[in-house]
Amino acid sequence: MTEQSFERPAPGAPDFRYEEHQSVDSTNTLCFDRARAGHSGRLWVRADMQVSGRGRRGRDWSSPVGNLFASLLLVDQEPAERIGELPLVAAVALAEAVDKACGTHQLVSLKWPNDLLIDGAKLSGILLEAEQLTNGRRAVVLGFGVNCVAHPPLTAYRATDLRSLGFEVGADRLYESLAAAMAEKLEAWRVPGGFSDIRAQWLARSAHLGRQITVRYGQEEITGIFADLDERGHLVLKEDNGRERTIYAGDVFLPDK
């Protein structure tokens, strides 16, 4: 970290706190540092650049200056069994934030569980991590990486960025839209039955609903029709034999990719 930053009300979400840095190893890592030091949560951490950004399943995340890198720390917000719903909550919030910042409608589609796509190319990633703290509290961190001005070459997925698509949307503007959208979606999610509305919003943006997909997890590959999301946000895959299978984790590909 190259500078000391101090908390203040979060732009776009004044009920949350916010700190900003020029460079960090990882905004997710810094959120966990704050939690271990006793922070009560509802804290956003942003950085202009990450030295050791990471994506899902331990992959590196390219972090050039100009893109958005932000993480949200939540502490003991909900029962542990509901943590798995949060990536979908975050994906819907980020999709709406992109639309608001770009002045578009349904610009992005969603790839299960939480990638944002534009014309099939990956715009962003969301990483959820959780940790049980020594004092018995539970810290949950949602990390957002969005390609605002540049995108990396990827071997598994095509990627894109907002600037290359003609949208001059800076990280600051997009973050404010995201902070406001996350505050709204978290509040809606916490009411009884709130996830059902989030689930419906996610499905309305699904890139692959009703299409044949391949799900990879470790060395296993499963192909079938993306039939639905269950009530907890898990993928329901209809196999060739007509049997429905619930997928709890994995990477989604089109069969010809």
C-alpha positions as CSV (number, residue, x, y, z in Angstrom):
1,M,0.0,0.0,0.0
2,T,1.5,3.3,-1.0
3,E,-0.6,5.7,1.0
4,Q,-2.7,6.0,4.2
5,S,-6.4,6.4,3.5
6,F,-9.1,7.3,6.0
7,E,-12.7,6.2,6.1
8,R,-15.5,8.5,5.1
9,P,-19.1,8.0,4.0
10,A,-19.2,6.0,0.7
11,P,-20.0,8.0,-2.4
12,G,-23.4,6.8,-3.6
13,A,-24.1,5.0,-0.4
14,P,-23.7,7.2,2.7
15,D,-24.8,4.5,5.1
16,F,-21.7,2.6,4.2
17,R,-18.1,3.6,4.9
18,Y,-15.4,4.0,2.3
19,E,-11.6,4.1,2.0
20,E,-9.5,4.7,-1.1
21,H,-5.9,3.7,-2.0
22,Q,-3.5,4.3,-4.9
23,S,-2.1,0.7,-4.8
24,V,-2.8,-2.4,-2.7
25,D,-2.0,-6.1,-3.0
26,S,-5.7,-6.8,-3.2
27,T,-8.8,-4.9,-2.1
28,N,-10.3,-8.2,-0.8
29,T,-7.2,-8.9,1.3
30,L,-7.4,-5.4,2.8
31,C,-11.0,-5.9,3.7
32,F,-10.1,-9.0,5.6
33,D,-7.3,-7.1,7.4
34,R,-9.9,-4.6,8.5
35,A,-12.3,-7.3,9.7
36,R,-9.5,-9.1,11.7
37,A,-8.7,-5.7,13.3
38,G,-12.3,-5.5,14.6
39,H,-14.1,-3.5,11.9
40,S,-17.9,-3.8,12.0
41,G,-18.3,-4.1,8.2
42,R,-20.4,-2.2,5.6
43,L,-17.0,-1.0,4.4
44,W,-16.0,-0.4,0.8
45,V,-12.3,-0.5,-0.1
46,R,-11.1,0.8,-3.5
47,A,-7.7,1.0,-5.2
48,D,-6.4,2.6,-8.4
49,M,-4.3,-0.5,-8.9
50,Q,-3.9,-4.0,-7.4
51,V,-0.5,-5.7,-7.3
52,S,-1.9,-9.2,-6.5
53,G,-5.5,-9.1,-7.7
54,R,-7.2,-12.5,-7.8
55,G,-10.2,-14.0,-9.4
56,R,-12.3,-17.1,-8.8
57,R,-10.5,-20.4,-8.1
58,G,-7.2,-18.6,-7.3
59,R,-6.7,-17.2,-10.8
60,D,-4.8,-13.9,-11.2
61,W,-6.9,-10.8,-12.0
62,S,-5.3,-8.2,-14.3
63,S,-5.5,-4.8,-12.5
64,P,-4.3,-1.9,-14.8
65,V,-4.9,1.7,-13.7
66,G,-8.3,3.0,-15.0
67,N,-10.3,-0.1,-14.3
68,L,-12.5,-0.5,-11.2
69,F,-11.3,-2.5,-8.3
70,A,-13.5,-2.4,-5.2
71,S,-14.4,-4.7,-2.4
72,L,-17.3,-4.7,0.1
73,L,-16.8,-6.0,3.6
74,L,-19.9,-7.4,5.4
75,V,-19.7,-8.8,8.9
76,D,-22.3,-11.2,10.4
77,Q,-25.0,-9.9,8.1
78,E,-27.0,-13.0,7.5
79,P,-27.0,-16.8,8.3
80,A,-24.1,-18.7,6.8
81,E,-26.4,-20.7,4.6
82,R,-27.4,-17.6,2.7
83,I,-23.9,-16.5,1.8
84,G,-24.1,-18.4,-1.5
85,E,-26.9,-16.0,-2.7
86,L,-24.7,-13.0,-2.4
87,P,-22.7,-13.4,-5.7
88,L,-26.0,-13.3,-7.6
89,V,-27.1,-10.2,-5.6
90,A,-23.8,-8.6,-6.5
91,A,-24.1,-9.5,-10.2
92,V,-27.6,-7.9,-10.5
93,A,-26.4,-4.8,-8.7
94,L,-23.4,-4.4,-10.9
95,A,-25.4,-5.0,-14.1
96,E,-27.8,-2.2,-13.1
97,A,-24.8,0.0,-12.1
98,V,-23.3,-0.4,-15.6
99,D,-26.6,0.5,-17.2
100,K,-26.9,3.6,-15.1
101,A,-23.4,4.7,-15.6
102,C,-23.5,4.1,-19.4
103,G,-27.1,5.4,-19.9
104,T,-28.1,2.0,-21.4
105,H,-30.8,-0.6,-20.9
106,Q,-29.9,-4.3,-20.5
107,L,-26.4,-3.7,-21.9
108,V,-25.0,-6.7,-20.1
109,S,-26.1,-10.3,-19.7
110,L,-25.1,-12.6,-16.8
111,K,-23.1,-15.8,-16.9
112,W,-23.7,-18.0,-13.9
113,P,-23.0,-17.3,-11.2
114,N,-21.8,-13.7,-11.5
115,D,-19.8,-12.7,-14.6
116,L,-21.0,-9.8,-16.7
117,L,-20.9,-10.3,-20.5
118,I,-21.4,-7.9,-23.4
119,D,-22.0,-9.8,-26.7
120,G,-20.5,-12.8,-25.1
121,A,-17.3,-11.2,-24.0
122,K,-16.4,-10.8,-20.3
123,L,-16.6,-7.4,-18.8
124,S,-16.1,-8.1,-15.1
125,G,-15.6,-10.6,-12.4
126,I,-16.9,-10.8,-8.8
127,L,-15.1,-12.8,-6.1
128,L,-16.8,-13.8,-2.9
129,E,-14.6,-14.9,0.0
130,A,-15.6,-15.6,3.6
131,E,-13.7,-16.1,6.8
132,Q,-14.6,-17.1,10.4
133,L,-12.8,-14.6,12.7
134,T,-11.2,-15.5,16.0
135,N,-13.8,-13.6,18.0
136,G,-16.6,-15.7,16.5
137,R,-17.7,-13.1,13.9
138,R,-17.9,-14.0,10.2
139,A,-16.5,-11.7,7.5
140,V,-17.8,-11.9,4.0
141,V,-16.0,-9.9,1.2
142,L,-17.4,-9.3,-2.3
143,G,-14.6,-8.1,-4.7
144,F,-15.5,-6.4,-8.0
145,G,-13.2,-6.0,-11.0
146,V,-14.7,-4.2,-14.0
147,N,-12.9,-3.4,-17.3
148,C,-13.6,0.3,-17.8
149,V,-10.6,1.3,-20.0
150,A,-8.7,-1.9,-20.8
151,H,-9.1,-5.7,-20.8
152,P,-6.6,-8.5,-20.6
153,P,-6.2,-11.3,-23.2
154,L,-7.9,-14.4,-21.7
155,T,-7.4,-18.0,-22.8
156,A,-10.7,-19.4,-21.6
157,Y,-13.0,-16.4,-22.3
158,R,-13.1,-13.4,-24.7
159,A,-12.9,-10.1,-22.8
160,T,-14.0,-6.6,-23.4
161,D,-14.0,-3.1,-21.8
162,L,-16.4,-0.2,-21.8
163,R,-14.0,2.2,-23.6
164,S,-13.5,-0.2,-26.5
165,L,-17.3,-0.4,-26.9
166,G,-17.6,3.4,-27.0
167,F,-18.6,4.1,-23.4
168,E,-16.3,6.7,-21.7
169,V,-17.2,5.7,-18.1
170,G,-14.5,6.1,-15.5
171,A,-14.0,4.0,-12.4
172,D,-15.2,6.7,-10.1
173,R,-18.5,7.1,-11.9
174,L,-19.1,3.4,-12.1
175,Y,-18.2,2.9,-8.4
176,E,-20.8,5.4,-7.2
177,S,-23.5,3.6,-9.3
178,L,-22.3,0.3,-7.9
179,A,-22.3,1.4,-4.3
180,A,-25.9,2.8,-4.6
181,A,-27.1,-0.4,-6.4
182,M,-25.5,-2.7,-3.8
183,A,-27.1,-0.8,-0.9
184,E,-30.5,-1.1,-2.6
185,K,-30.1,-4.8,-3.5
186,L,-28.8,-5.8,-0.1
187,E,-31.8,-4.1,1.6
188,A,-34.2,-5.9,-0.8
189,W,-32.4,-9.2,-0.4
190,R,-32.7,-9.1,3.4
191,V,-36.5,-8.9,3.5
192,P,-38.4,-12.2,3.7
193,G,-38.6,-13.7,0.3
194,G,-36.2,-11.0,-1.1
195,F,-33.9,-13.4,-2.9
196,S,-36.8,-14.6,-5.1
197,D,-36.9,-11.1,-6.6
198,I,-33.2,-11.0,-7.1
199,R,-33.3,-14.5,-8.7
200,A,-36.0,-13.2,-11.1
201,Q,-33.9,-10.2,-12.0
202,W,-30.8,-12.4,-12.6
203,L,-32.8,-14.8,-14.8
204,A,-34.1,-11.8,-16.9
205,R,-30.4,-11.1,-17.8
206,S,-29.2,-14.6,-18.2
207,A,-26.9,-15.2,-21.2
208,H,-27.5,-18.9,-21.4
209,L,-30.9,-19.8,-20.0
210,G,-32.5,-22.5,-22.2
211,R,-29.2,-23.1,-24.1
212,Q,-26.9,-26.0,-24.0
213,I,-23.9,-25.4,-21.8
214,T,-20.9,-27.2,-20.4
215,V,-20.1,-26.8,-16.7
216,R,-16.5,-27.6,-15.6
217,Y,-15.5,-28.2,-12.0
218,G,-12.1,-29.5,-11.5
219,Q,-11.6,-32.4,-13.9
220,E,-15.4,-33.0,-14.3
221,E,-17.4,-31.7,-17.2
222,I,-21.2,-31.9,-17.4
223,T,-23.2,-30.8,-20.5
224,G,-26.9,-30.1,-20.6
225,I,-29.6,-27.4,-20.9
226,F,-29.5,-24.5,-18.5
227,A,-33.0,-25.0,-17.2
228,D,-33.3,-22.7,-14.2
229,L,-31.9,-21.4,-11.0
230,D,-33.2,-23.1,-7.8
231,E,-34.5,-21.1,-4.9
232,R,-30.9,-20.6,-3.6
233,G,-29.4,-19.5,-6.9
234,H,-27.8,-22.9,-7.9
235,L,-27.8,-23.8,-11.5
236,V,-30.3,-26.4,-12.6
237,L,-29.0,-28.4,-15.6
238,K,-31.2,-30.7,-17.6
239,E,-29.2,-33.6,-19.0
240,D,-29.8,-35.5,-22.2
241,N,-31.6,-38.3,-20.3
242,G,-34.1,-35.7,-19.0
243,R,-32.8,-35.8,-15.4
244,E,-32.3,-32.4,-13.7
245,R,-29.1,-31.9,-11.8
246,T,-28.3,-29.1,-9.4
247,I,-24.9,-27.6,-9.9
248,Y,-23.4,-25.8,-6.8
249,A,-20.2,-24.5,-8.3
250,G,-18.3,-24.5,-11.6
251,D,-17.4,-22.6,-14.7
252,V,-19.9,-22.3,-17.5
253,F,-18.9,-22.6,-21.2
254,L,-20.8,-23.0,-24.4
255,P,-20.0,-26.5,-25.8
256,D,-18.1,-25.1,-28.8
257,K,-15.9,-22.8,-26.7
